Amino acid sequence: MNTGMTSRPGWRDARRGSVRQVALHLGAMHLSGVILLCSFLIPPAWALDAYGAAPVSDPSADVPPFAILASMLFACVAFHVLVQIPSGLLGTWLGRNHSGLIGYASALVVAGVLTALVLRVALHSEDVSLWADLMARGSVGLAGYAWVSRRRVRAA
């Protein structure tokens, strides 16, 4: 039974192109996440402060060292999901008819606003140094996202 869906000219090519576009954005999301995770190899200042306050030899310490590493991993994943992916997608969409620099700049603006919102709503914090630290880490990952998403999808 023919439903007529495949008889339209160019339908398969359009679907194939959109699948490639989704795969391109998924690859960009993964690359930006890996870059963000690698940026956490240099610990943030809040983690270093907490680690210095929690000696290993003191069993009554409030924060064990494992909890500090786990909180760093959680901060990385939360920032990636709540800020980096939406700002990468929105920045790519806003800069779709412009140069790659415009797309990257719009992604940074969106990331800055989202980071401020997340810090204010989730952490009830107005600490500019924490915002700057997250933006510095996120901007490198967003550069990778913008670079991958600007690659043109070639027809097969």
N, C-alpha and C positions, 0 to 999 in steps of 0.2 A: 504494500500500500504506500503510495507516494503522497506525502503531506504537502508537497510543494515547497518545503523549506530549503531543500538543496538545489532546487531548480533556478533560484535567483542567481543572476550573474554576480560573481565576486563575493558571495556569502562565505564560502569556505576560506577564501583569502583573508577576509576581514576577521573571521573568527581565529584563524591561525595567527594573524598579527596581534590580536588582543591577548591571546594566550602567551605570545612571546613578550608582550609588554608587561603582563603580570609577572612572568618569570624574571624579567629584567628588574622590576621593582623588588621582588623577593630577594634576588641576589644583592641588590643595593642595601636592603634592610639588614641582611646578614653581614655584609661587609662593614656597615656602619656599627653594628653591634660588636663585631670582633675588634674593631679599632677602639671603640669605647671601652671594652673589657681590657684591652692592652694598656689603655691610658690609666687604668686603675692599678697597674703595676707600680706606679708612683703613688703611694698612699696619699689621700687627702689630709689636710691639716687636722680635721676633726678626728680622724682615725688615729693619727699619731698622738694627739692629745689624750685620747682615751686609752691608747696602748701604754703610754707612759704612766697613766694613773692606775693601771692594773698590773701590779707585779705578779709574775708567775708563781713565785714562792709563797704568796699570801693566799691561802684558801678562802679567806673571808672577803676577798676583793669583790666589788660590786659587778664588775664586768670581766668575765674571763676572756683571754685572747681569742679563743675560737668565736665568741660572739661578735667581736670586732670585725673579724674577717667575714663572718656571715652577713653582718650589717653592710659591709662594703659591697659584697656581691648583690645583696638585695637592693642597695642604692643604685648600682649599675643597671640591674634588670628593670627596676622601676623607672629610672630615667629614660632608658631605651624605649620602653613600652609607652610611657605617658607623654614623653616629650619628643624624642628623636624620630620615631616612626611617623607620628602625625605631622610634625613639622617638615620632614623630608617629603612626604606625599603632598602636603599643601604647597610647599615651596616649589616642587616640581610642577604642580598644576598652575601656580601663579606665574611661573617663568617659562611656560611651555612655548610661547611665541617670541621669546627673547633669548639673549645669550645665556650661557651657563652661569656667568657671574651674577646676573639678575636673579636667576633661580636660586643660587646659593645664598645671596643676600636676603631674599624673601624668606628662605628657610631659616636663616639666622634670626630674623625679626620674629617669626612665629615661635621659634625655639625660646627666644628671650622672654616673650610674653607667657608662654606655657610654663617655663621654668619658674618665673615669678609667681604665677598662679598656684603651681604645685607646692612651692615653698610656703606660700601664704596660707593656703587651705589645708594642706596635709600636715605641715610641720609648725604652723603658726609662727613662722620665722620671717624676719625682715632683714636678715643678715646678708649684706651685699657681698661679703667675701665668699660665702657659700654659693651664692648665685654666680659670681664670677668664676669660681672653681668649676662648677658644673657646666657653665657655658664654654669655658676653655676646653674642657674634655669633650663636650658635645660638638663643638665646632669642627674639630678634626674629623670626627666620625661623619658629620654632615658633609664635609668636603668629599669624603669617599662616596657617600650616597649621591651627591650631586654629580660627581664624575661618572659613576656607573649609569645613573639614570639619563645622562645626556648622550649615551651611546645610542646610535640610531638602530632600530630594528630593521634588519634587511629581509626582504621577502625571499623565500626559498625557491 
